[in-house]
């Protein structure tokens, strides 16, 4: 029997998103697609205490130098580091689930930090938990919070990603959003952050299986409405996972931490095994040199959620070596993470916590090299910010997806992207005739029932895919492209990403249409000269060199 949860989401979003008229013109320029370069600056006393009480190695086993670096993270002088890497957004921890009395110390530290960020033109997003109760502190200061804990089979539900054996006791419980007392507590915490001057709210610990999608969406819509009475340009988003992404339509931004470290890895099976904790079972794609991991399918899904106007922010919680709290990405993959998001109309939410931040703070070589890679790419995205705004689709292929089975459909979406098929993901409930009219080919993902005119990918002839493609490419299988237009210019933009560790030369790109000139831009030190010649209905461009990322502007 088909679940009815998507109907709840559809009804909910129909009520909540229409106020924005389905366009980003109602968002301030600084909040629109292409204007986000964001870093997670999580730290301070309460985040450090939460990490310790969760048994997380970077905090529980940390040396005093790590603890000092983390607890002093909101010293306004630390904004120098953020500014050095050319971030224009920063995420801070406003509330982690302790009592208001205990969290006031952190919030008093944050106010001058927020002011200093704003003085330097950096926007601030405040992290809050929608469900976290740090039991000992909350029960002592807010006795009624004992009744806010959600129960399953009569037992309190604890937070699942903590090592209670190491701590010696259960320290974190999940709150019941159905409880009016907890709702009001969480709403007031959010509004206090707005009053402190933040520009965006970000909710974590969203577990719809505990209290349902409908209630969660209603509460987020309420927070957005109340918050905008105090800050008319307030941005609200939540860290959602597969099967709940569509709830972001109750908000005016899209956020997830479901990103994976992209690249080509020598052991696809080993890579996937190392990522089991991160909710993604989508296999690597076999290519020369190993298994290709990319986020193009996920980013296409999030673009469907966005409806073309909500900004998309993606954190990459899944990496090949170590964890986010124990190891930084190698510079080449750090660059690829940033470029891949920008190429698919999103922003990477960079994360450095625990030891990686401590290494950066104390001048460790690896931490410094990682930060320099970020600075180099963020400088490029800042310089050419206008080229990343107002994207419009050139796709003539649609892939229909099911909101209950996004993870199941992800394998097909990634496979198409790896084959450089330019397509749009379209949710099944959005697949109305007017929505589908621009598309020459309509593919139903494996979880979607066929309708007249819809086909499975294996039943679409390669010639049909080619005829519907705005761009084709001759390049090794380590290279993936995306192409789109711009609403405010006549540009066609082609993003080229090299997921391999070796530079690629002699790439031939053919773009539908007649172009007399173009420009190749890159944050890497490459030969940006290009050769352009007509080729029938296409224009052919020869690109001499691709290291990690090139942007072709026609």
MOVEN-V719655 format. One record per residue. N is the residue number from 0. RES is the residue in one letter. PHI is phi in degrees with one decimal (* if undefined). Layout:
N/RES/PHI
N/RES/PHI
//
This chain:
0/X/*
1/X/-70.9
2/X/-69.2
3/X/-105.9
4/X/-56.0
5/X/-57.1
6/X/-63.8
7/X/-57.2
8/X/-63.8
9/X/-61.2
10/X/-63.2
11/X/-64.3
12/X/-68.7
13/X/-61.1
14/X/-84.1
15/X/-102.9
16/X/-95.8
17/X/-63.9
18/X/-61.5
19/X/-95.5
20/X/59.3
21/X/65.2
22/X/-147.9
23/X/-87.1
24/X/-64.5
25/X/-88.9
26/X/-97.2
27/X/-62.8
28/X/-56.0
29/X/-67.0
30/X/-105.0
31/X/-84.8
32/X/-54.1
33/X/93.5
34/X/-112.1
35/X/-112.9
36/X/-133.6
37/X/-118.8
38/X/-122.1
39/X/-78.8
40/X/-103.7
41/X/-77.7
42/X/173.6
43/X/84.7
44/X/-59.0
45/X/-75.3
46/X/-69.5
47/X/-65.0
48/X/-65.6
49/X/-61.6
50/X/-62.4
51/X/-64.1
52/X/-71.3
53/X/-92.4
54/X/73.7
55/X/-70.8
56/X/-54.9
57/X/-63.4
58/X/-110.5
59/X/-66.4
60/X/-101.9
61/X/-71.6
62/X/-83.7
63/X/-58.9
64/X/-67.1
65/X/-66.5
66/X/-60.3
67/X/-63.5
68/X/-59.3
69/X/-72.6
70/X/-71.2
71/X/-100.2
72/X/-65.4
73/X/-98.6
74/X/-64.0
75/X/-53.8
76/X/-66.1
77/X/-68.9
78/X/-61.9
79/X/-55.8
80/X/-63.5
81/X/-63.4
82/X/-66.6
83/X/-61.4
84/X/-87.9
85/X/61.9
86/X/-79.2
87/X/-115.7
88/X/-135.0
89/X/-143.8
90/X/-104.5
91/X/-122.9
92/X/-92.6
93/X/-91.3
94/X/-145.8
95/X/-112.4
96/X/116.8
97/X/-84.3
98/X/-70.4
99/X/-58.4
100/X/-60.6
101/X/-72.9
102/X/-80.3
103/X/-62.1
104/X/-59.6
105/X/-63.4
106/X/-67.8
107/X/-66.7
108/X/-68.9
109/X/-72.7
110/X/-58.2
111/X/-67.9
112/X/-65.7
113/X/-60.5
114/X/-60.9
115/X/-67.9
116/X/-58.9
117/X/-64.0
118/X/-60.6
119/X/-99.3
120/X/79.7
121/X/-104.6
122/X/-79.9
123/X/-126.6
124/X/-110.7
125/X/-102.5
126/X/-82.6
127/X/-139.2
128/X/-93.9
129/X/-86.6
130/X/-143.7
131/X/-82.7
132/X/-122.8
133/X/-77.4
134/X/-59.2
135/X/-63.2
136/X/-70.2
137/X/-65.5
138/X/-64.2
139/X/-73.3
140/X/-93.9
141/X/-131.5
142/X/-54.5
143/X/-68.5
144/X/-65.9
145/X/-59.9
146/X/-84.8
147/X/-87.8
148/X/-71.7
149/X/-76.6
150/X/-122.8
151/X/-131.3
152/X/55.9
153/X/82.5
154/X/-109.5
155/X/-64.5
156/X/-91.7
157/X/-92.4
158/X/-66.6
159/X/-86.2
160/X/-100.0
161/X/-119.1
162/X/-102.6
163/X/-71.3
164/X/-63.9
165/X/-67.7
166/X/-71.8
167/X/99.4
168/X/-168.3
169/X/-80.3
170/X/-115.8
171/X/-131.7
172/X/-122.4
173/X/-96.9
174/X/-84.4
175/X/-96.4
176/X/-64.4
177/X/-71.4
178/X/-79.2
179/X/-62.2
180/X/-62.9
181/X/-68.7
182/X/-57.4
183/X/-66.2
184/X/-59.9
185/X/-69.5
186/X/-60.8
187/X/-65.7
188/X/-62.3
189/X/-63.1
190/X/-68.9
191/X/-67.3
192/X/-67.0
193/X/-61.6
194/X/-63.9
195/X/-79.8
196/X/106.8
197/X/-69.7
198/X/-105.6
199/X/-152.0
200/X/-110.9
201/X/-129.7
202/X/-98.9
203/X/-115.2
204/X/61.4
205/X/-89.8
206/X/-120.9
207/X/-61.8
208/X/-66.6
209/X/-83.8
210/X/-144.3
211/X/91.4
212/X/-68.6
213/X/-63.6
214/X/-63.9
215/X/-61.8
216/X/-63.6
217/X/-62.6
218/X/-66.8
219/X/-64.0
220/X/-62.9
221/X/-65.7
222/X/-61.2
223/X/-62.2
224/X/-64.4
225/X/-67.8
226/X/-64.9
227/X/-72.4
228/X/-69.1
229/X/-99.4
230/X/-137.2
231/X/-57.4
232/X/-102.2
233/X/-58.9
234/X/-107.0
235/X/-126.9
236/X/-146.1
237/X/-142.6
238/X/-79.4
239/X/-101.7
240/X/-119.2
241/X/-51.0
242/X/77.5
243/X/-128.7
244/X/-53.2
245/X/-63.8
246/X/-61.8
247/X/-62.2
248/X/-71.4
249/X/-81.6
250/X/-123.7
251/X/-116.0
252/X/-157.9
253/X/-118.6
254/X/-145.5
255/X/-154.6
256/X/-111.0
257/X/-84.3
258/X/-68.2
259/X/-116.7
260/X/-59.7
261/X/-83.1
262/X/149.4
263/X/-111.6
264/X/-116.0
265/X/-66.5
266/X/-130.7
267/X/-54.5
268/X/-64.5
269/X/-64.6
270/X/-62.6
271/X/-63.9
272/X/-62.3
273/X/-74.4
274/X/-110.9
275/X/-59.6
276/X/-70.1
277/X/-104.1
278/X/72.3
279/X/-118.6
280/X/-111.1
281/X/-64.1
282/X/-72.6
283/X/-68.0
284/X/-96.8
285/X/-62.0
286/X/-139.4
287/X/-62.1
288/X/100.5
289/X/143.3
290/X/-117.7
291/X/-86.9
292/X/-108.9
293/X/-141.1
294/X/-112.2
295/X/-60.3
296/X/-63.1
297/X/-58.7
298/X/-66.9
299/X/-64.6
300/X/-59.7
301/X/-66.1
302/X/-66.2
303/X/-66.1
304/X/-60.7
305/X/-64.0
306/X/60.6
307/X/86.0
308/X/-134.7
309/X/-75.8
310/X/-65.4
311/X/-114.7
312/X/-126.8
313/X/-128.8
314/X/-96.6
315/X/-106.5
316/X/-88.6
317/X/-120.3
318/X/-131.0
319/X/-74.9
320/X/-119.0
321/X/72.0
322/X/-128.4
323/X/-58.8
324/X/-95.6
325/X/-125.0
326/X/-151.5
327/X/-85.5
328/X/-71.9
329/X/-62.0
330/X/-51.9
331/X/-62.7
332/X/-77.3
333/X/-63.1
334/X/-63.6
335/X/-63.9
336/X/-57.4
337/X/-64.6
338/X/-69.4
339/X/-59.9
340/X/-61.5
341/X/-63.5
342/X/-66.5
343/X/-114.6
344/X/60.4
345/X/-140.9
346/X/-126.6
347/X/-80.1
348/X/-94.1
349/X/-64.8
350/X/-129.5
351/X/-139.4
352/X/-137.0
353/X/63.3
354/X/-63.0
355/X/-55.9
356/X/-69.2
357/X/-58.6
358/X/-62.0
359/X/-63.8
360/X/-61.8
361/X/-93.7
362/X/85.3
363/X/-60.5
364/X/-60.8
365/X/-63.7
366/X/-62.1
367/X/-67.2
368/X/-66.4
369/X/-62.8
370/X/-65.7
371/X/-67.3
372/X/-61.7
373/X/-63.5
374/X/-59.4
375/X/-60.8
376/X/-74.8
377/X/-63.1
378/X/-61.6
379/X/-63.6
380/X/-65.8
381/X/-69.1
382/X/-61.4
383/X/-111.6
384/X/-54.7
385/X/-62.9
386/X/-78.9
387/X/-102.7
388/X/-100.1
389/X/51.8
390/X/-70.5
391/X/-130.2
392/X/-76.1
393/X/-108.1
394/X/-68.2
395/X/-118.4
396/X/-123.0
397/X/-116.1
398/X/-115.0
399/X/-84.7
400/X/-122.3
401/X/-106.3
402/X/-64.7
403/X/-85.0
404/X/-133.0
405/X/-58.0
406/X/-65.2
407/X/-66.4
408/X/-78.9
409/X/-61.3
410/X/-59.5
411/X/-65.1
412/X/-60.8
413/X/-67.6
414/X/-63.6
415/X/-62.8
416/X/-63.4
417/X/-65.3
418/X/-89.9
419/X/62.7
420/X/-83.8
421/X/-88.7
422/X/-144.2
423/X/-111.8
424/X/-82.5
425/X/-132.5
426/X/-66.8
427/X/-56.9
428/X/-74.3
429/X/-90.9
430/X/-79.5
431/X/-86.8
432/X/-53.9
433/X/-64.2
434/X/-66.3
435/X/-89.5
436/X/-59.7
437/X/-74.4
438/X/-98.1
439/X/-86.1
440/X/-129.8
441/X/-121.8
442/X/-109.0
443/X/-93.0
444/X/-62.1
445/X/-54.9
446/X/-85.7
447/X/-105.2
448/X/-69.4
449/X/-70.6
450/X/-125.6
451/X/-56.2
452/X/89.3
453/X/-97.8
454/X/-135.8
455/X/-77.4
456/X/-57.6
457/X/-67.2
458/X/-98.6
459/X/-97.1
460/X/-70.8
461/X/-53.7
462/X/-63.2
463/X/-69.6
464/X/-62.4
465/X/-63.3
466/X/-66.4
467/X/-94.7
468/X/-92.9
469/X/-78.1
470/X/-154.0
471/X/-130.7
472/X/-149.4
473/X/-109.8
474/X/-163.2
475/X/-59.7
476/X/-74.0
477/X/-80.7
478/X/-101.5
479/X/-126.1
480/X/-124.0
481/X/-138.6
482/X/-136.6
483/X/-158.3
484/X/-103.3
485/X/-133.5
486/X/-67.4
487/X/-102.2
488/X/-142.2
489/X/-99.4
490/X/-67.6
491/X/-108.6
492/X/-115.3
493/X/-119.9
494/X/-97.5
495/X/-116.6
496/X/-122.7
497/X/-105.4
498/X/-85.4
499/X/-88.1
500/X/-93.4
501/X/-113.0
502/X/-57.2
503/X/-116.3
504/X/-124.2
505/X/67.3
506/X/-86.1
507/X/-107.4
508/X/-114.5
509/X/-116.6
510/X/-114.5
511/X/-64.3
512/X/117.0
513/X/-107.5
514/X/-125.3
515/X/-87.3
516/X/-155.8
517/X/-167.6
518/X/-141.5
519/X/-106.2
520/X/-118.7
521/X/-158.3
522/X/-78.2
523/X/-93.9
524/X/-81.7
525/X/-133.5
526/X/-74.9
527/X/-96.2
528/X/-71.6
529/X/-131.4
530/X/-113.4
531/X/-119.8
532/X/-149.6
533/X/-69.8
534/X/-145.4
535/X/68.0
536/X/-78.9
537/X/-115.5
538/X/-114.4
539/X/-102.4
540/X/-124.5
541/X/-99.3
542/X/-106.7
543/X/-74.5
544/X/-152.6
545/X/-133.6
546/X/-89.3
547/X/-119.0
548/X/-149.0
549/X/-127.8
550/X/-122.9
551/X/-96.7
552/X/-113.1
553/X/-118.1
//
